[in-house]
Amino acid sequence: MKRKWIEVARFNRTRKGILLVAALLLTVVGAGVYWFDAGQEIALRIAVTLGLYEEPEHELVAVRDEEGNILYWTCSMHPWVRADEAGKCPICGMDLVPVLQESTDRSEVPPAGGHGAHGVSPPAPQTAAMVDSSGGPGSQFNISLDRQQLIGVRFTEARRRPLTKIIRTVGRVELDERGIAQIHTKVSGWIEQIFVDFTWQHVNQGDPLFAIYSPELVSAQEEYLLALKARDQLAHTANPFPRAASYAQTLVEAARARLDFWDVTAAQVEELERTRTAKRTLTIYSPISGHVMERNAFPQTRVLPEMNLYTIADHSSVWVYVDIYENEISLIRTGQKAEITVPAYPNEVFRGLITYIDPHLNLEARTLRVRLEFPNPDLRLKPGMYADFRLEIGLGTRLTIPKDTVLRTGQQDLVFIDRGAGQMEVRSVHLGMEIEDAYEVISGLRSGDRVVSAANFLVDAESQVQGAIAAWQPREQPTSTGTQPSPATSEPAGVTAEIVEPKQARVGTNTVQILVKDATGSPVPDADVEITLFMPAMGSMAPISVSASLRPIGQGQYSGAIDIPTAFSWQTTITIKKGGQLTGTVRTTLLAR
């Protein structure tokens, strides 16, 4: 393969020339030339004309050796951009830098940057080879120990330790439905007297509620008395018909059963037998202890069996409902002990049990309702209170790493492993449970591995790290090196999506317009299009992801509003579905300022 060359311009500068160029540059920018590169070019040309700068020397520098060891060209700021030849980054306009195989002679690699990179030369190109998530040569890079100290890199070890998952959420106190009683009469009549005359009055089991006059109850009492009288007469006199006495006893039992069915108490029946006089009114008693939640009984009111006269609730036991997130459902079991605190008694902990788990998920909130039961003998837990719920679940001994060690990209979770002497390795890990300040590691690390725990984002920002990640990830089709970014390709292949508006977003609410085309270049109508913007974790700042569903506006274009919280070059994923089936997933970037 022939050696390829590029022309590199080098200006010979003097101290006086540098000062004058700086002054000229400020003058040009102040005059309205806003683009830094254009202003710098104009200032340099004026300086050359005045003789303060010498004409640039041009020389050819080899960028590919005889073995052709350049893998591809990439951008040091946007490592997912790849091209087969040198050129400009379609996103930021910086010069692309080569990614080389390890056998490449670094002395032949040209210094990238120059005035095309705003006068700041990117770090040297990285050597890399393709590897999988288990690590390897292509995932390794070097940051000198001095550089590590400068940017504040610190390390910690992956280690096995006992884990306790603590689930915290907010609950609400409710009545125990098993302790609610509604008071009805089984006969019609009129209320003669009220003994419980206001709502929330406390009553004990057996306390009188009201007295009712009912002709049906009076008739039932008289029938019972007549049956008693006939039985007694037949039992104490010479009876030529012995079977008649047996019939009389049957009538007594039937009349007594009728009174029982109408909720006449045993004490009231005994008093009726003792006095042998039917009462005009009959008193109705409370079947449980509790508070009167509802009252519809008033003096001289005519009542019917279907009327609810009182609702009485027992508060000695209460329920607490909590909503558990979908990813924590597998940890919940009936019978588990849990704790709550309430604002009214902040220093007191109430302990109860999980007694029921709803069989259906809340589709809107993606949570599952769980019910707990708490004893409440002193009635301090009031229905309607909010409660802070806490449940501790032992998970046994598992391999863990601190949260600060993980760089979450939205598609994978990365850690940087210390190999000693400045050597590092980027590796994808499979994470499990999130435990307070740590993640459980399912695969990708071993106990004792040293991982970066501070300055992760700065490590990631190093050009060497960018080159390692770019080479370590699966190869994609090279990106066009033209001045305009080409529409991103998608998976499965054939569908493209282009962000028509905005070309450059702003912080805040933006209207996004996307053009979707199929493999033939024809617009794709009536699809379900969603755009997701992702910013990975940066140091102690958590990753950010925002999404929006777009509506069709005709001719394969889709529009919608999305809120961008901060300026960044957002990793953008556009998902296209038709008929519920995935048609394509397009990945690109959207710059917000």
FIZAKOL-397535 format. One record per residue (C-alpha): x, y, z. Coordinates in pm, whole numbers, padded with zeros to 5 digits, always signed. Example, Ala and Ser with C-alpha at 12.3 -4.5 7.8 and 13.67 -1.06 7.14 Angstrom:
2
+01230-00450+00780 +01367-00106+00714 
This chain:
593
+00000+00000+00000 +00133+00343-00087 +00218+00580+00189 -00040+00862+00214 +00065+01216+00301 -00108+01531+00417 +00018+01888+00405 +00077+02049+00745 +00127+02428+00776 +00368+02554+01043 +00401+02927+01114 +00729+03068+01248 +00617+03319+01509 +00795+03600+01698 +00703+03752+02035 +00611+04081+01873 +00414+03897+01608 +00217+03703+01867 +00117+04019+02053 +00012+04194+01732 -00183+03892+01611 -00370+03883+01942 -00456+04252+01909 -00561+04211+01547 -00771+03909+01635 -00961+04105+01902 -01013+04389+01655 -01146+04155+01385 -01382+03980+01626 -01502+04312+01762 -01570+04429+01407 -01824+04154+01361 -01626+03847+01253 -01774+03602+01496 -01619+03278+01385 -01293+03223+01567 -01127+03033+01283 -01210+03307+01030 -01088+03581+01265 -00766+03396+01334 -00705+03344+00961 -00757+03715+00885 -00525+03821+01171 -00252+03584+01056 -00272+03708+00696 -00239+04072+00809 +00064+03980+01022 +00230+03802+00730 +00168+04104+00506 +00334+04333+00763 +00631+04099+00784 +00574+04013+01149 +00499+03653+01062 +00687+03451+00806 +00495+03265+00541 +00394+02922+00662 +00617+02637+00576 +00443+02339+00423 +00567+01989+00464 +00430+01643+00394 +00387+01412+00694 +00316+01042+00667 -00017+00937+00818 -00023+00575+00700 +00274+00344+00688 +00349+00074+00436 +00148-00185+00628 -00158+00041+00638 -00190+00022+01019 -00442+00306+01056 -00770+00148+01160 -00984+00456+01099 -01006+00829+01165 -01208+00967+01457 -01280+01288+01645 -01113+01332+01983 -01430+01501+02115 -01683+01268+01944 -01525+00919+01934 -01832+00760+01773 -01751+00956+01454 -01539+00736+01225 -01411+00781+00871 -01179+00602+00628 -00981+00917+00544 -00866+01238+00709 -01113+01523+00725 -01325+01736+00954 -01559+01615+01226 -01915+01665+01095 -02030+01763+01445 -01773+02012+01577 -01552+02072+01271 -01228+01963+01443 -00965+01771+01248 -01009+01395+01265 -00722+01202+01426 -00610+00851+01329 -00656+00547+01548 -00361+00313+01492 -00274-00045+01555 -00009-00108+01817 +00259-00185+01555 +00234+00163+01403 +00540+00384+01442 +00423+00685+01642 +00701+00897+01496 +00517+00903+01166 +00190+01021+01308 +00132+01392+01234 +00040+01632+01516 -00330+01687+01469 -00500+02016+01527 -00333+02336+01411 -00552+02633+01343 -00831+02402+01228 -00866+02281+01588 -00874+02631+01735 -00500+02631+01792 -00513+02346+02046 -00358+02019+01943 -00552+01710+02053 -00362+01445+02249 -00171+01186+02052 -00373+00922+01863 -00444+00601+02047 -00334+00254+01952 -00619+00007+01971 -00746-00330+01861 -01095-00473+01864 -01190-00664+02181 -01507-00774+02356 -01642-00661+02693 -01397-00880+02880 -01115-00633+02805 -00799-00674+02605 -00535-00474+02418 -00783-00244+02244 -00951-00148+02571 -00627-00044+02739 -00481+00305+02747 -00224+00504+02938 -00249+00806+03167 +00076+00893+03335 +00094+00893+03714 +00163+01267+03712 -00143+01324+03497 -00353+01106+03727 -00244+01311+04026 -00315+01634+03840 -00676+01546+03755 -00742+01388+04096 -00779+01021+04002 -00849+00791+04297 -00904+00418+04310 -01106+00171+04510 -01135-00209+04507 -01426-00424+04405 -01501-00634+04712 -01747-00883+04846 -01953-00771+05141 -02287-00841+05306 -02560-00642+05138 -02879-00507+05284 -03129-00354+05047 -03329-00075+05210 -03654+00020+05041 -03786+00361+05134 -04111+00513+05017 -04410+00710+05140 -04724+00535+05265 -05067+00641+05378 -05262+00519+05679 -05605+00373+05606 -05879+00203+05803 -05872-00171+05846 -06173-00263+05632 -06237-00571+05845 -06320-00343+06138 -06602-00149+05971 -06966-00222+06062 -07281-00077+05904 -07596-00072+06115 -07926-00170+05949 -08258-00283+06090 -08424-00594+05951 -08770-00452+06005 -08933-00123+05914 -09045+00119+06181 -08988+00455+06349 -08695+00570+06564 -08827+00667+06906 -08502+00752+07088 -08135+00824+06994 -07845+00729+07224 -07554+00812+06985 -07617+01156+06846 -07299+01283+06672 -07040+01168+06420 -06705+01030+06547 -06860+00953+06886 -06685+00653+07037 -06898+00353+07127 -06815+00021+07286 -06946-00313+07179 -07294-00354+07330 -07364+00018+07380 -07720+00123+07283 -07753+00315+06956 -08126+00386+06918 -08472+00252+07010 -08714+00160+06732 -09092+00109+06729 -09195-00155+06478 -09536-00319+06456 -09362-00628+06322 -09145-00655+06632 -09445-00607+06861 -09634-00884+06678 -09335-01114+06699 -09311-01060+07076 -09684-01133+07124 -09659-01450+06916 -09370-01565+07131 -09565-01495+07450 -09869-01687+07322 -09651-01983+07231 -09497-01978+07579 -09840-01965+07739 -09976-02258+07532 -09668-02467+07608 -09695-02401+07982 -10068-02490+07992 -10023-02815+07806 -09726-02909+08023 -09894-02858+08364 -10243-03005+08308 -10367-03350+08225 -10350-03356+07849 -10535-03625+07656 -10332-03524+07350 -09959-03565+07437 -09852-03475+07086 -10009-03130+07131 -09748-03045+07396 -09474-03133+07149 -09632-02904+06887 -09651-02622+07144 -09277-02651+07212 -09211-02637+06836 -09414-02314+06815 -09208-02162+07099 -08886-02244+06921 -09012-02100+06590 -09124-01776+06756 -08788-01747+06933 -08598-01803+06609 -08797-01523+06446 -08687-01283+06719 -08326-01398+06677 -08342-01336+06302 -08453-00978+06368 -08148-00918+06595 -08336-00924+06925 -08067-01003+07181 -08074-01296+07421 -08100-01055+07715 -08406-00891+07560 -08568-01231+07503 -08499-01333+07864 -08659-01010+07987 -08961-01078+07765 -08998-01427+07916 -08964-01288+08268 -09210-01000+08236 -09447-01172+07990 -09519-00827+07845 -09440-00716+07489 -09240-00394+07466 -09347-00110+07236 -08989-00024+07137 -08680-00235+07101 -08323-00103+07156 -08055-00170+06892 -07696-00214+07023 -07354-00163+06866 -07196-00488+06740 -06834-00356+06768 -06625-00096+06950 -06516+00202+06746 -06607+00548+06624 -06921+00653+06439 -06807+00751+06089 -07155+00808+05951 -07490+00876+06115 -07832+00871+05943 -08045+00795+06249 -08259+01078+06384 -08565+01085+06620 -08906+01018+06465 -08743+00907+06139 -08907+00622+05954 -08650+00357+05872 -08645+00071+05625 -08419-00237+05615 -08213-00099+05324 -08119+00220+05512 -07769+00249+05663 -07828+00417+05997 -07472+00413+06136 -07123+00327+06011 -06886+00235+06293 -06510+00184+06243 -06267+00008+06474 -05934+00200+06483 -05744-00046+06704 -05577-00186+06393 -05490+00012+06079 -05360-00058+05731 -05077+00127+05559 -05057+00127+05178 -04723+00184+05004 -04626+00185+04635 -04325-00027+04542 -04133+00042+04222 -04134-00224+03954 -03764-00308+03989 -03809-00383+04361 -04113-00610+04339 -03905-00928+04346 -03781-00838+04696 -04127-00809+04854 -04290-01100+05041 -04592-01128+05267 -04494-01168+05629 -04193-00933+05606 -04150-00695+05898 -04139-00325+05815 -04123+00008+05994 -04294+00342+05955 -04258+00684+06111 -04512+00964+06097 -04460+01340+06125 -04680+01355+06435 -04439+01129+06628 -04102+01173+06452 -03899+00994+06721 -04118+00685+06742 -04101+00383+06513 -04412+00175+06445 -04360-00188+06340 -04595-00400+06134 -04618-00679+05877 -04677-00698+05504 -05011-00878+05479 -05110-00839+05114 -04955-00762+04773 -05181-00640+04494 -05195-00876+04193 -05194-00588+03938 -04944-00314+03854 -05036+00053+03836 -04980+00110+03464 -04939+00485+03490 -04694+00498+03781 -04535+00153+03715 -04569+00070+04084 -04727-00211+04284 -04944-00141+04588 -04851-00329+04905 -05059-00340+05225 -04920-00356+05577 -05102-00405+05907 -05010-00216+06224 -05159-00249+06576 -05301+00081+06697 -05426+00029+07054 -05373+00391+07161 -05524+00526+06836 -05219+00742+06754 -05208+00632+06391 -05489+00827+06227 -05636+00728+05892 -05523+00980+05632 -05175+01029+05780 -04868+01005+05560 -04599+00767+05677 -04233+00717+05587 -04191+00348+05506 -03865+00157+05555 -03799-00209+05478 -03462-00380+05525 -03394-00692+05317 -03080-00900+05364 -02927-01012+05034 -02626-01209+05158 -02264-01154+05052 -02215-01017+04699 -01950-00843+04487 -01995-00463+04490 -01840-00140+04363 -01921+00218+04465 -02159+00411+04242 -01892+00670+04166 -01687+00408+03981 -01947+00348+03708 -01980+00554+03392 -02335+00494+03263 -02373+00566+02892 -02734+00459+02856 -02635+00155+02649 -02376+00002+02880 -02205+00050+03214 -01830+00113+03204 -01555+00109+03465 -01187+00202+03438 -00953-00062+03582 -00605+00022+03711 -00337-00204+03562 -00047-00025+03733 +00229+00204+03605 -00026+00436+03445 -00194+00161+03243 -00575+00150+03255 -00843-00058+03095 -01202+00028+03012 -01443-00257+03069 -01816-00312+03045 -01979-00455+03356 -02317-00614+03419 -02473-00452+03724 -02740-00594+03949 -02907-00442+04253 -02853-00077+04345 -02770-00066+04715 -02752+00282+04869 -02405+00400+04759 -02302+00087+04565 -02395-00143+04279 -02396-00520+04284 -02166-00659+04012 -02304-00960+03826 -02014-00997+03583 -01716-00808+03444 -01508-00771+03762 -01341-00987+04021 -01291-00921+04390 -00979-00709+04437 -00988-00532+04099 -00887-00165+04139 -01126+00071+03965 -01131+00450+03926 -01359+00606+04188 -01291+00978+04136 -01240+01194+03826 -01413+00935+03605 -01540+01199+03368 -01198+01358+03338 -01047+01018+03267 -01316+00961+03005 -01244+01303+02858 -00880+01215+02799 -00829+01156+02428 -00655+00828+02501 -00962+00698+02681 -01183+00818+02399 -00969+00631+02149 -00977+00313+02357 -01354+00321+02390 -01400+00397+02022 -01179+00103+01919 -01324-00127+02182 -01686-00081+02071 -01820-00271+01768 -01724-00110+01437 -01986+00092+01253 -02003+00223+00903 -01756+00518+00861 -01921+00858+00886 -01909+01095+00593 -01633+01355+00624 -01826+01624+00440 -01898+01959+00590 -02258+01866+00666 -02342+01569+00891 -02509+01288+00702 -02830+01127+00831 -02748+00868+01096 -02780+00506+01000 -03012+00279+01192 -03051-00073+01315 -03206-00260+01140 -03046-00107+00830 -03251+00076+00569 -03431+00342+00773 -03274+00685+00819 -03378+00980+01031 -03254+01335+00995 -03300+01610+01252 -03441+01891+01040 -03486+02132+01328 -03310+02247+01538 -02965+02234+01382 -02837+02357+01716 -03063+02331+02020 -03085+02567+02313 -03124+02501+02683 -03494+02484+02763 -03791+02376+02553 -03711+02300+02189 -03939+02202+01902 -03781+01903+01729 -03862+01813+01368 -03735+01485+01222 -03754+01347+00867 -03778+00967+00844 -03707+00781+00518 -03701+00414+00422 -03431+00226+00229 -03558+00364-00104 -03543+00724+00021 -03921+00754+00042 -04077+00931+00345 -04213+00699+00614 -04564+00812+00719 -04779+00727+01023 -04500+00585+01241 -04450+00606+01616 -04134+00814+01657 -03960+00881+01988 -03642+01082+02050 -03422+01026+02355 -03132+01249+02460 -02871+01107+02695 -02581+01260+02886 -02358+01011+03075 -02260+01052+03438 -01995+01315+03498 -01805+01269+03823 -02061+01288+04103 -02336+01412+03869 -02586+01142+03775 -02660+01063+03411 -02945+01256+03249 -03197+01120+03001 -03492+01305+02846 -03742+01171+02595 -04030+01294+02383 -04284+01131+02153 -04321+01305+01818 -04642+01343+01619 -04662+01306+01239 -04700+01633+01046 -04695+01488+00695 -04448+01381+00425 -04249+01161+00663 -04184+01443+00909 -04251+01427+01281 -04255+01708+01535 -04271+01754+01910 -04135+01948+02207 -03848+01830+02428 -03698+02001+02731 -03316+02012+02734 -03186+02080+03087 -02824+02175+03010 -02580+02259+02733 -02409+01946+02599 -02346+01740+02290 -02632+01498+02364 -02619+01136+02254 -02941+01109+02056 -03144+00795+01985 -03443+00807+01750 -03674+00504+01767 -03916+00435+01480 -04203+00186+01515 -04491+00093+01287 -04778-00124+01398 -04605-00182+01729 -04301-00336+01557 -03955-00178+01571 -03860-00043+01228 -03532+00126+01311 -03317+00276+01584 -03113+00576+01467 -02823+00714+01669 -02678+01063+01621 -02592+01370+01830 -02766+01699+01904 -02563+01995+02025 -02731+02225+02278 -02589+02560+02386 
